[in-house]
């Protein structure tokens, strides 16, 4: 089973569900505004900043049952680690853009993401999409590798973000189920030479922009050298789009209650 690159964002402090469901309402992720509320936690000072300087979001008002999807509950324990992980990512973006994080809006987005992931995994279970322990082991190794970490360091990083090994493996299993579901629904995604060429030009343009900002020019590998990587990138993009589209379709037929 080919591991989706979008689920490997765990290692980079991005919620594993965010991209899968970001199209659930047809909206792009947008810059956030900040809430003054910050929950105190171990290592946090009176300003709500922890030792690393990252603010902590408020989770005091999160209900025990965040949402119900076709009778299945999404709990506060499911919600909080992913919300805090997304918040940290948005905080880093806010430091660069100067636009603060809107906690209220991010809570809604996180709940919507979890709902979309739930409808997808429910459909995968209906179709008996199975995931073995070996599949999860492989995904875990690739997740660690994508973050340039050992598996031990990766799991430690996830634990620091509120996700123990059991939770990480559960999330990877869900995402592999979703990947299997999307492949079952849409088949294998083909990549044309033209699409690889477009991806190469985009990568080249991005590198040139980074060179202008950083003042360092690096030689771009040839398209032939990058072809395998570019092919996987385009496949991943197509898979992401299909996942978003299918999540939207399933969501319309689902019985959903969100309690935020």
Number of C-alpha atoms within 10 A of each C-alpha: 11 11 20 22 18 20 23 24 19 25 23 17 19 22 25 25 25 24 20 28 28 24 22 25 15 11 9 9 12 8 16 18 15 16 14 13 14 18 16 18 13 7 10 18 13 10 14 20 18 16 11 8 11 15 20 20 26 19 18 8 7 16 14 14 16 21 23 17 19 14 11 13 17 19 15 15 15 17 22 22 19 26 23 24 21 21 25 20 17 21 21 15 16 17 11 10 10 11 15 18 24 17 23 15 16 22 23 15 21 23 24 22 25 24 27 31 27 24 25 29 23 19 17 21 15 10 12 12 16 13 16 10 10 9 16 21 14 15 24 24 16 20 25 22 15 17 17 13 16 15 16 11 14 23 23 15 19 20 15 11 16 17 21 15 16 10 15 19 18 13 20 26 22 24 26 26 22 26 25 23 24 21 16 13 12 12 10 11 13 10 15 10 10 9 15 22 15 14 19 22 13 12 14 16 12 12 17 18 13 14 13 11 9 9 10 10 12 10 8 13 10 9 16 11 10 14 16 11 14 21 20 16 18 19 19 17 16 15 22 22 17 18 28 23 17 22 28 20 15 15 20 10 10 14 12 18 14 14 13 13
